[in-house]
Amino acid sequence: MRHFTLTQLRYFAVVAELESMTKAAARLLVSQSAVSTAMAELERTLGAQLFLRSPSTGLKLTPTGRRFALDLKGFLDHADSLFESAYGAAESLSGELTVGVFSPLASFRLPAILKAFEATHPGVDVTFLEADLASLQTALLEGRCDLALMYGHGLGRAFASQVLERVPPHVIVPASHRAANTPGQEISLSDLAGEPLILLDLPHSREYYESLFALAGVTPNVRHRFAGYETVRSFVAQGHGYALLNQRVYNDVPYSGGRVVPLRLIDEFPPSEVMLVRLRTALPTRRALAFEEICRRLYGATTA
């Protein structure tokens, strides 16, 4: 019986990512013929076609190849973990780690986390994939990131998660708004009914905010929709409306100038949960586990 080799699998992972034998060979620092031979041997061993080869369209994964590439990511990560364990648990961590992050959370959470992680594990090369919640789920499923720092809105059963923080929603209004000087800096969402809303319009976040309006029995008067957190704050500061958000910014002066005033909501709304998320079936590397530990140490965590 013929068996595939770990080298063939590693070559395949790079070819699948780049969809090019030439580019894969350059990254792997081997000859193109070595890569091509390894891929042909792998297909023969598996008895399956992993690539479609065409002079006009180049190299493309077959549906079988895409499934194999997705399953392979966890296997190679586990192989790395086995090597790290056998090589010596006392050895410092090294290698690459890709962390997904929900765009509005990036500036709030990542700098402090990365500073602490690099101080403890300077040999790990950390890169970040910044995206919306739906795109992060896709990136995790496709193996383009090892874990993700994100909200749990719309999270499917394919994922395992740890809650780092629960963040209640609040509203921001311009400094000129009638509610800006409200005693106690608090308000009900119904008090803003009919006023123009500047909506942070991102997949899953949008549905969460819409659910809050439904709970309050308020039909939002959406004036503008933006995907940028700071864009929303800037429009509010200039008097174009109010916004419903979660993360509270220390600085009340956005890029556009003017000033926003955060108000606590007295409504009993469910909070957003800041989570560490990874595939439930994935075997985490020691690097990923170390990153999770740093996050827990900084913020505390409960298992979801």
NORZINOR-V18763 format. One record per residue. RES is the residue in three letters. PSI is psi in whole degrees, 0 to 359 (NA if undefined). Layout:
res=RES psi=PSI
res=RES psi=PSI
This chain:
res=MET psi=133
res=ARG psi=146
res=HIS psi=150
res=PHE psi=161
res=THR psi=161
res=LEU psi=326
res=THR psi=317
res=GLN psi=318
res=LEU psi=319
res=ARG psi=320
res=TYR psi=315
res=PHE psi=318
res=ALA psi=321
res=VAL psi=317
res=VAL psi=318
res=ALA psi=322
res=GLU psi=315
res=LEU psi=343
res=GLU psi=45
res=SER psi=125
res=MET psi=320
res=THR psi=311
res=LYS psi=323
res=ALA psi=317
res=ALA psi=320
res=ALA psi=318
res=ARG psi=321
res=LEU psi=349
res=LEU psi=41
res=VAL psi=172
res=SER psi=155
res=GLN psi=325
res=SER psi=327
res=ALA psi=319
res=VAL psi=314
res=SER psi=317
res=THR psi=318
res=ALA psi=321
res=MET psi=322
res=ALA psi=318
res=GLU psi=320
res=LEU psi=317
res=GLU psi=319
res=ARG psi=318
res=THR psi=318
res=LEU psi=339
res=GLY psi=33
res=ALA psi=148
res=GLN psi=121
res=LEU psi=337
res=PHE psi=150
res=LEU psi=125
res=ARG psi=122
res=SER psi=134
res=PRO psi=331
res=SER psi=319
res=THR psi=352
res=GLY psi=211
res=LEU psi=127
res=LYS psi=147
res=LEU psi=140
res=THR psi=166
res=PRO psi=322
res=THR psi=319
res=GLY psi=321
res=ARG psi=317
res=ARG psi=319
res=PHE psi=319
res=ALA psi=320
res=LEU psi=315
res=ASP psi=329
res=LEU psi=329
res=LYS psi=311
res=GLY psi=324
res=PHE psi=315
res=LEU psi=323
res=ASP psi=319
res=HIS psi=323
res=ALA psi=319
res=ASP psi=319
res=SER psi=320
res=LEU psi=319
res=PHE psi=314
res=GLU psi=320
res=SER psi=316
res=ALA psi=325
res=TYR psi=336
res=GLY psi=111
res=ALA psi=336
res=ALA psi=346
res=GLU psi=147
res=SER psi=152
res=LEU psi=148
res=SER psi=175
res=GLY psi=192
res=GLU psi=147
res=LEU psi=127
res=THR psi=123
res=VAL psi=124
res=GLY psi=151
res=VAL psi=135
res=PHE psi=127
res=SER psi=310
res=PRO psi=343
res=LEU psi=342
res=ALA psi=309
res=SER psi=337
res=PHE psi=322
res=ARG psi=319
res=LEU psi=317
res=PRO psi=314
res=ALA psi=320
res=ILE psi=313
res=LEU psi=321
res=LYS psi=314
res=ALA psi=321
res=PHE psi=315
res=GLU psi=329
res=ALA psi=327
res=THR psi=324
res=HIS psi=69
res=PRO psi=343
res=GLY psi=354
res=VAL psi=130
res=ASP psi=105
res=VAL psi=129
res=THR psi=157
res=PHE psi=144
res=LEU psi=108
res=GLU psi=126
res=ALA psi=177
res=ASP psi=175
res=LEU psi=317
res=ALA psi=319
res=SER psi=327
res=LEU psi=320
res=GLN psi=318
res=THR psi=318
res=ALA psi=320
res=LEU psi=317
res=LEU psi=326
res=GLU psi=358
res=GLY psi=21
res=ARG psi=351
res=CYS psi=152
res=ASP psi=324
res=LEU psi=171
res=ALA psi=144
res=LEU psi=115
res=MET psi=173
res=TYR psi=158
res=GLY psi=8
res=HIS psi=128
res=GLY psi=19
res=LEU psi=128
res=GLY psi=173
res=ARG psi=350
res=ALA psi=355
res=PHE psi=146
res=ALA psi=147
res=SER psi=156
res=GLN psi=129
res=VAL psi=123
res=LEU psi=324
res=GLU psi=147
res=ARG psi=120
res=VAL psi=114
res=PRO psi=152
res=PRO psi=157
res=HIS psi=170
res=VAL psi=155
res=ILE psi=142
res=VAL psi=159
res=PRO psi=157
res=ALA psi=336
res=SER psi=356
res=HIS psi=149
res=ARG psi=333
res=ALA psi=357
res=ALA psi=331
res=ASN psi=24
res=THR psi=132
res=PRO psi=133
res=GLY psi=357
res=GLN psi=49
res=GLU psi=158
res=ILE psi=163
res=SER psi=148
res=LEU psi=329
res=SER psi=337
res=ASP psi=343
res=LEU psi=8
res=ALA psi=133
res=GLY psi=340
res=GLU psi=152
res=PRO psi=135
res=LEU psi=134
res=ILE psi=109
res=LEU psi=129
res=LEU psi=102
res=ASP psi=84
res=LEU psi=147
res=PRO psi=137
res=HIS psi=317
res=SER psi=316
res=ARG psi=314
res=GLU psi=324
res=TYR psi=312
res=TYR psi=321
res=GLU psi=325
res=SER psi=328
res=LEU psi=318
res=PHE psi=321
res=ALA psi=318
res=LEU psi=325
res=ALA psi=353
res=GLY psi=31
res=VAL psi=134
res=THR psi=114
res=PRO psi=142
res=ASN psi=82
res=VAL psi=117
res=ARG psi=317
res=HIS psi=150
res=ARG psi=130
res=PHE psi=149
res=ALA psi=347
res=GLY psi=127
res=TYR psi=314
res=GLU psi=330
res=THR psi=317
res=VAL psi=312
res=ARG psi=322
res=SER psi=318
res=PHE psi=323
res=VAL psi=316
res=ALA psi=329
res=GLN psi=8
res=GLY psi=17
res=HIS psi=352
res=GLY psi=192
res=TYR psi=170
res=ALA psi=151
res=LEU psi=121
res=LEU psi=177
res=ASN psi=295
res=GLN psi=131
res=ARG psi=128
res=VAL psi=137
res=TYR psi=325
res=ASN psi=124
res=ASP psi=9
res=VAL psi=108
res=PRO psi=181
res=TYR psi=327
res=SER psi=354
res=GLY psi=189
res=GLY psi=195
res=ARG psi=142
res=VAL psi=151
res=VAL psi=118
res=PRO psi=138
res=LEU psi=133
res=ARG psi=139
res=LEU psi=130
res=ILE psi=351
res=ASP psi=149
res=GLU psi=85
res=PHE psi=147
res=PRO psi=141
res=PRO psi=166
res=SER psi=141
res=GLU psi=120
res=VAL psi=122
res=MET psi=154
res=LEU psi=126
res=VAL psi=139
res=ARG psi=168
res=LEU psi=135
res=ARG psi=326
res=THR psi=355
res=ALA psi=143
res=LEU psi=108
res=PRO psi=143
res=THR psi=166
res=ARG psi=328
res=ARG psi=315
res=ALA psi=318
res=LEU psi=324
res=ALA psi=322
res=PHE psi=318
res=GLU psi=319
res=GLU psi=320
res=ILE psi=317
res=CYS psi=317
res=ARG psi=321
res=ARG psi=325
res=LEU psi=323
res=TYR psi=346
res=GLY psi=151
res=ALA psi=154
res=THR psi=148
res=THR psi=134
res=ALA psi=NA
